[in-house]
Amino acid sequence: MNDSHSIKPHLTREHLLGLLHGMIRVRRFEEKCAELYQQEKIRGFMHLYIGEEAIAVGAMQALAPADAVVTTYREHGHALARGVAMDAVMAEMYGKAEGCSHGRGGSMHLFDAATRFYGGNAIVGGGLPLAVGLALAEKMQQRDGIAACFFGEGAVAEGEFHESLNLAELWRLPVLFVCENNLYAMGTRLERSESQPDIHIKAQSYNVPAEVVDGMDVVAVEATARRVCAAIRGGGGPALLECRTYRFRAHSMFDPQLYRDRAEIEDWKHRDPIDRLASWMRETGVLHDTDVTAIEAQVDAEIARAVGFAESGRWEPVAELGRDVYAGEGTP
């Protein structure tokens, strides 16, 4: 990750290639997971991040290693962008003991204490109060870290959203609330469930500074996140980013996606964050065709290693299933 205290992104060729690599890495990982799911190598629920990569990759540039990250159950991209090892993420997808949650969480509950990635949460809005608690800990211990919380616009309908923003502002806590507004809470379009569909306006009602950013533009996301995080670290209290984006795939692998018009999906695909950045880089002369080929080869090799790692992993022995569940049970 880059220097989080630098407000503006350094748009060097190296930095832009890093952003492009990060998004392609997430996209290819997700596509591989979908393939493995169809082969029944990955089981249970799985929610893909395809189309939304610019948010995780861009926002993570503004975070320092000491900052805490809380996400939703659509968190594969966040975990990878945060620095959780792909091997450990893939093994967790398989449910293997070598996974980042030791095979206990699967797709929806990735966790990694080493990177302060406090993981996915299957409860809609459940990560919001956790982020507030993590931010309170930072303030009480007089540290300069912040807690970043990623959530979908569907969480705005939950009480935790309003309670969390209210308390964070009352106590002036260092929280970055990142709303990934992909327009649909499962199968319900935002305008059909919210009388006020502009999420940033809801935040302002609690005196929490809020901005809207194009969630399909990784450079815009990074620049805005850096500026907002700098204000939070400077004692400005919590802030919210509403990142307007779109998921190209269904809500989950079980979703027939009957609620969205195909033309709408194709229209949003023309705004693909990966194609958008690559096109701009080509226009400015900083991207060559060999760069993309090299990135894709590197990513494909990493994914192949991760799959091999997961395939060769072990299932947790039945004798250890009580560990971390009951006090005094199982191995320490």
N, C-alpha and C positions, 0 to 999 in steps of 0.2 A: 504493500500500500504506500501511497505517496505521503508527503508531509501534510498532515491534516490541518496544520496551522497556516498554510498558504491559502489565501482566499480564492485566488484565480488559478484555474488549471493551467499547467504548462503544456501548451499545445505543440509540443515538439513531435517530430516524426516518431520517435521512440514511444512517447506517451500515447499517441493516437493508435499506433500499432498494438500497444498494450490493451487499450479499450476494445479494439476490434477482436483481438485474441480472446479477451474475456467473454465477449458476447458469443463468438463462435463456439467457444468451449462449452458454455452453458447450453447453447442450442443443440450441438451435436450430442452432448450427454443426455439431454432430454429425449432426443430422437432415438437414441440407443435404448433408453429405458422403456420407451413405448414399444419398441421391437421385442425387448426381453419380456415385457408384460404379456404380449400376445403369445409368446412361447411358454408362458406360465412359469418363467424363472423368477419373476417378481410377482408377488401376490398381494391381496388386500386392496386398499384404496390408493390411488395415485393421481395427483393433480399436476399437470404440466405447466411450465412457465413460458412456453414458446410464444414469442411476440412481445414479452415484457422485459426482456433481458437488459435493456438500457437502464432500467431503474436500479436494479441491484448492482450492476457493474458501475454505473455512474455514481450512485450515492455512497458506495463503499470507499470511493476515493477520498471522501471527506472525513472518514473515520480513522481514528488512531487505534493501534493495537490494544490500548487499555480501555477503549470504549466497549460497551455491552451492546449486543444485537439480539433482538427478539423478533420472530417472524410468524407468519401464518403456516398452514399446512401445505401451501404451494411454495416450498422453501428450498428446493434443490439449488436453484440459481443463487440464492442468497448465501447458502453454505459454501458453494464453490467460490463465489466472489469474495467471501470473507477470508478464505484461506484454509477451509477444512479440506483435508486431503481427499482427492477423488477416490482413491482406493477405499478409504473408510466410509465414504458416502455410498459407493456402489455396494460394498459389503453389507451395509445397513439396509439397502433396498432389498437385498437378498434375504435379510433376516439372519445373517451370520454373526457369530460371536466377535469377529474382528471388526464389525461395524462401529461407527462412531457412537452409537448408543448400545453397543454390545448385542445388536440384534433384537433389542427389546422394543424399539420404536418404529422401525420401518420408515416408509416414505414420509409419513406425516410428523415424525418426531425426531428429526435429526438434532444432535446436541454435541457440542465440543467445548469443554471448559478451557482448553488451551488457547483457543482463539476468542474466548468470551462470547461464543455463539450459543445463546441460551434457547435457541431452537424453535422448531415449529410447534404449533399448538392446534389441536384438532377442534378446539372450542372457538367458534367465531367470536372475535373480540377478546379472547382470553389472554392474549399477549399484552394488551394495553395496560392493565394494572400491574403486570409483572415489570414492564418497562418503568412505570412510575416508581415502583419499589426499588429497582436497581438504581434509578436516578437519585432517589432519596438517600440510598446508601452512599453514593458518591458525594452528596452534599454534606451528610453527617460526618463523613470521614475526611472532609476538606480536601478531596481530590479534584482534579480538573477534567475527569472523564465525563462522557455523556452516555445516555442510553438511547439507542435508535430502535424504533418500533415500526415494522412494516406490516400493513394490514390492508385488506380490501375494502371497497366502499360498502360492502354488505355489513361490515362490522359497525358502521355508523348507526345502524338501526338498533344496536345493542346498548343497554344501559352503561356498560363498561366504558364505552367511548366518551360519553358525557361526563361520567364520574371521573375518569382519568384526566381528561383535559382540564376539568374544573379544579381538581386537587393539584395537578401539576402547576397551574398558574397561581393558585393560592399560595403554594409553598415555593414558587419560583424555582422549579426543579429543572435540571439540564436534560430535557427530553426532546428528541427529534422524532416527531410523529410523521411517518411517510404513508400516505394513503395511495395505494395502487388502484386507481379508479379505472377498472376495465369495463364499466357500464352495466355489468350483469352480476347480481348476487345469485349465484347458481343459475337458475333459469328465469329470474325476474329482472327486467330492465329497471334501471335506477329510477326513472321518472314514474314508474308504476308503484314504487314503494316509498318514495321520499317526496314530501311536498316541497322541500327545498333541495334540489339535486346538486347544487354547488357546495361541495364539502367544505371548501375554505371559508365560506360564509358562516357555517356552523361553528368552526373554530373561533372565528372572530367574536362570536356571541359570548365566549368565555375569556375574551381579551387575550387570546393566544394568537400571536402574529401568524399569518398564513399566506402562502403563495401558491399559484398554479403554475405548473411547468409541463411542457410537452414530454410525456413519458416515452415517446418514441425517438427522442433525440438524446443520446447519451452525453454529448457535450453540454447541452443545456441542463440536464439533470445534475451533472457533476458541478458545473459552475454555480448553480443555485444552491446545491447542498453545501458546497464549501462556504459560500457567503453566509448561509443561515447557521451553519455549525460554528462559524467564527463568532457570530452574535451570541449564540448560546454559551459558548465557552467564556465569553466576555461578561457573563452575568445577566444576559438578557432574558433568562427564563426559557420556557418551552417554546417550540415553534412547530408549525405543520406545513408539510409540502403535499399538495394534491397533484399527483402525477397522472395525467390522463393518458391511458394506454388501452391495449386491447389484447386479449388472449386469442391466438389463432386456432387453438385446439379447444375441444369441449371442456366443460367445467372439470370433469373427471373422466376416467376411462369407462365409466358406466353410463355416461351422459349421451343420449341420442341426438342432442342439440337441435331439437325441433323448434325452439323458440327464437332462433336467429335466422335472418334471411341470408342466403348464400352470397348474394350480391354485396351485402354489408361486409361480410368476412373478406371477400376479395378486395373490396375498396380499402380496407384497413391494411391488407397485405401489401398494398402499394406503398405503405408507410413503414415497411419493415425496418426496424432500427439498424440491423446489420447492413442491409443494402444501402440504407440512407447514409451511414457513416462511410462506407466503402466508396460510394459514388462521390461524395464530397472530397474524400482524400484523393481520389483519382483526378478530380477537377483541379485540385490545388497542387497536383504533382508530387504528392508524398506517398502514394501507394502504387506499387507495381504489381502486375499479375503474379510474379514469382513470390511476392509477399503473401498473397492469399493462399497460394499452393503450399507454401512452407508452413503457414499457420494450420491449415487443414490437416496436413500430414502429421504435424506435431500433436495436434488434438486427437486425431484418430489413433495414434500410437498410445497416447495416455489412456484413452478410453479402453483400448484393447488390453492394456496392462491391468486396468481397474477391474474389467470383467474377469480376467484370469485370476486376479486376487480374490474376487468374490466367489468364483467357482470353486477355488481350492480351499475356501474357508471352512470352518467347522461349525456344526450346529451346537448350540449350548447344551451341555449334558443335563438330563432331567434332574440330577442331584443338585444342580446349582440354581434351579428355577426360583427357589425361595430367597436368593440373594437380592438385596435392595428392596425387598417387599415387606418382610417382617423383621423386626429387630431381633438380632441374635440368631437368625436363620441363615443357612447357606454359608458360603465361604466369605471371608472378610473382603 
